């Protein structure tokens, strides 16, 4: 088991969440691929998108439904500053995860987090568990709490 997956497992345990981490047969690098591999709706995939504050350099995590996009103006309003996408090297250095495997929990450096209200419509959502091939299920409200995320409307 990779260090990334172990960090996610430890974070789930610390939050009192089930640690049902699964390895997919196919890559789950995108929400569509993950949904196909898991046999669920694409919006049940809780994808982790990272932005960097243009002024502060603060890392912001937006956990959003798989079929939706983070609305830039809404995200900036929540962060209270202009945002730019964090690049792959910065994501890996600050979270410990490669893009495509970024989990909502278990980061090296805890980002400020926001959780898409759209995900709350599901009994279970699926999130990356530290690699593009590892995922875990969680109840949305419990996952938002574990990620230290504010539930908000920011996706389209």
N, C-alpha and C positions, 0 to 999 in steps of 0.2 A: 504494500500500500504506500502511495506517495506521501511525502511530507504535507502536501496541500490537502489531500483527502484526510489525513490524520488531524490536521488543524480544524477542518470542518467538523469532523466527528467529535472532537473535544469541545468545540463551541456548541454543538447541538446538545451534548451531554450536560454542559454547564448551564444551558438554558432549560434543561428538563424536557427536551424534545426527543422523540424517537430518533434513533441513529440508523435508520433503514437506508443506508447508502447502497445504490445499485450501480453496477457497471453495465452500460448499454453495449449491445453487440455492434452497433454502428455508432459513428460519431454523433454526439448530441451538440455539436458546436453551434448550431443555429436553433432557434425556437421551432422552426418547422421540422427539422431533423429530429429534435428531441421529442416532439409530439408524435411523430410517426413511430419512433422507436418505442414509445411508452403507450401508444394507443389512446391518447387523450386529445382534448381540444388544444389548439395552438395557444389560446389565451390562458390555459392552465399552466403554461410554462412561465415561471417567474424569472425573467431575464434581468441580469445585473448590468446596468450601464453606468459608467463612471465619467464624471466631468470634473474639470479643474476650474476653480475660481480665477477669473482673469486678473483680479486685483490682489487677492489674498493668497492664491496658490492652494487654498483648501480643497481637499478631495471630497466630492459629493457623489453618493451612490443613489441611483434611481432604480428601484426594483419595479419593473413594469411587466404587464401582461404581454405574452409572446407575440401576439398579432398587432400590437399597438406600438406607437412611436412616442418618445418623450417630446413634448411640445416645448421648444426652446424658450419661448417667452414665459410660459408657466413655470418651467424649471428655474429660470433666472429669478423670477419673482419669489419663489420659495427660498432660494439661496440668498436672496437680497444682494446679488451681484451678477454681472455678466459671466457667462460660462462658456468654456471651450471644451471639446472632448479631450480627455486625458489620452496621451499616446501609449502605445503598447509597452514601451520600456518603462514609463512612469507607472502604469498599472501594475506591472510585475514587481517593480521595486517597492512600491508603497503598499500593495495588497498581498503580494506573494503568489498571485494567480496570473496565469496567462489568459489573454482575451479568449473567450470561448469556454472557459472553465471557471470564471469568476463567480464565487459563491456570495450569497448575501450575508454570510457570517464567516468568522475565522480569519479576518484580515490581519496582516501584520500591523497596519496602521488603520485604526477604525475611522472610516469616513463618516461625515454627516450623512444620514440616510433618510430617504423618502420612499414610501411604499404606495404603489398604484391602487387607488380605491377599487378599480375595476377587478382586481384579483380577489377582493372580498366576496364576490358572488359565487365562488367555488368552495366546496367542502375541502378539497385538497388541491394544492398547487405543487409543481415540481420545480426544483432549482438545481443549478449546477453545484457540484460538491467538490470543486477544486481542480477538476480536469475536464476536457471536452467529452470524456466518456463516462463520467460519474455524475449521478443525480440523486436527489433525495426528495421524498414527499413530505409535505407539512401542511398543517391547517394554517390558512393565511394570517389570521390575527396573531397566532403564536409565533409565526415566522417574522412578522413585522416587529413584535416585541423583542425577539431574539436579536434582530438586526439593529435594534435601537432606532427604528424608523418611525417617522411621522406618516400616518396614512393621509394621502392628499390626492387631489385631482391634478394631473400634469400630463396625461397622455391623450393621444388622438388616434 
